[in-house]
Amino acid sequence: MRVTKKAEERRNEILDAADELFGQKGFDGTTTKDILEKVGIARGTLYHHFKSKEDIMDALIERFNVRLLGAAQEIAADKSIPVVERIIRVVMALNINGGSSTEIMEHIHQPQNALMHQKIQKVIISEVPPILTEIIREGIEQGMFNTPFPYECMEMVVIYATAVFDGDMVAMTNEERFSRMLAFICNVERLLGAESGSLMDTLKMFGMGEGDNNE
């Protein structure tokens, strides 16, 4: 008996298969035939949902964006986590992990995919500051921060972080990255009206310490 699946279910099956294959064989090393065989569908069925392998990659990126923003919102809403730790966890949740993550990042950083990269940055810049702003407001209520512009501060932070700490935008040595991280945290403290040095422990959450400023 032939099994007919709903369009959304079939689409997700194709994306799941491609996600796994891209992670195992790389984007260039994976063929549409590989995806067809893994899902067990005809070529016509694949092209009914996606025009090309590149179209599948675009859909995977969109799905990652939705999932990662959802994870960030979930963390932001967990008031059992201290304010500063929650801010860092939200930022760290935005890193793409698992499956075809490496392939996705390599794909969007290719010159011909500049528009795709721009779209992802636009999502981050528009969607992340409101999530972080709610946490900052809690910090203001608790007396940790003092700023009349919580949203604007987070917008500045996100724009700077996505531009400067994007390895494709600014090439840095470990020493230069460490120096920028110190300056970044110092200036975030000033933006938020936080006590000097109160956010420096965030370096540890990023796996950096005073001994990490060397090559």
URBELDA-V914128 format. One record per residue. RES is the residue in one letter. PSI is psi as a letter, one per 20 degrees, with the letter a starting at -180 (NA if undefined). Layout:
<<RES:PSI> <RES:PSI>>
This chain:
<<M:p> <R:p> <V:p> <T:p> <K:q> <K:q> <A:g> <E:h> <E:g> <R:g> <R:g> <N:h> <E:g> <I:g> <L:g> <D:g> <A:g> <A:g> <D:g> <E:g> <L:g> <F:h> <G:h> <Q:g> <K:i> <G:q> <F:g> <D:h> <G:i> <T:p> <T:r> <T:h> <K:h> <D:g> <I:g> <L:g> <E:h> <K:h> <V:h> <G:l> <I:r> <A:q> <R:h> <G:h> <T:g> <L:g> <Y:i> <H:h> <H:h> <F:p> <K:h> <S:r> <K:h> <E:h> <D:h> <I:g> <M:g> <D:g> <A:h> <L:g> <I:g> <E:g> <R:h> <F:g> <N:g> <V:g> <R:g> <L:h> <L:h> <G:g> <A:g> <A:g> <Q:h> <E:g> <I:g> <A:h> <A:i> <D:n> <K:j> <S:i> <I:p> <P:q> <V:g> <V:g> <E:h> <R:h> <I:g> <I:h> <R:h> <V:g> <V:g> <M:h> <A:i> <L:i> <N:p> <I:p> <N:q> <G:r> <G:c> <S:k> <S:g> <T:g> <E:h> <I:g> <M:g> <E:h> <H:g> <I:i> <H:i> <Q:q> <P:h> <Q:i> <N:k> <A:h> <L:h> <M:g> <H:g> <Q:h> <K:g> <I:g> <Q:h> <K:g> <V:g> <I:g> <I:h> <S:h> <E:h> <V:g> <P:g> <P:h> <I:g> <L:h> <T:h> <E:h> <I:g> <I:h> <R:h> <E:g> <G:h> <I:g> <E:h> <Q:i> <G:j> <M:h> <F:q> <N:n> <T:p> <P:i> <F:m> <P:g> <Y:g> <E:h> <C:g> <M:h> <E:g> <M:g> <V:g> <V:g> <I:g> <Y:g> <A:g> <T:h> <A:g> <V:h> <F:j> <D:o> <G:h> <D:h> <M:g> <V:o> <A:p> <M:q> <T:r> <N:h> <E:g> <E:h> <R:g> <F:g> <S:g> <R:h> <M:g> <L:g> <A:h> <F:g> <I:g> <C:g> <N:h> <V:g> <E:g> <R:g> <L:g> <L:i> <G:k> <A:q> <E:p> <S:p> <G:i> <S:i> <L:j> <M:h> <D:i> <T:h> <L:h> <K:h> <M:h> <F:j> <G:k> <M:q> <G:a> <E:h> <G:j> <D:j> <N:j> <N:q> <E:NA>>
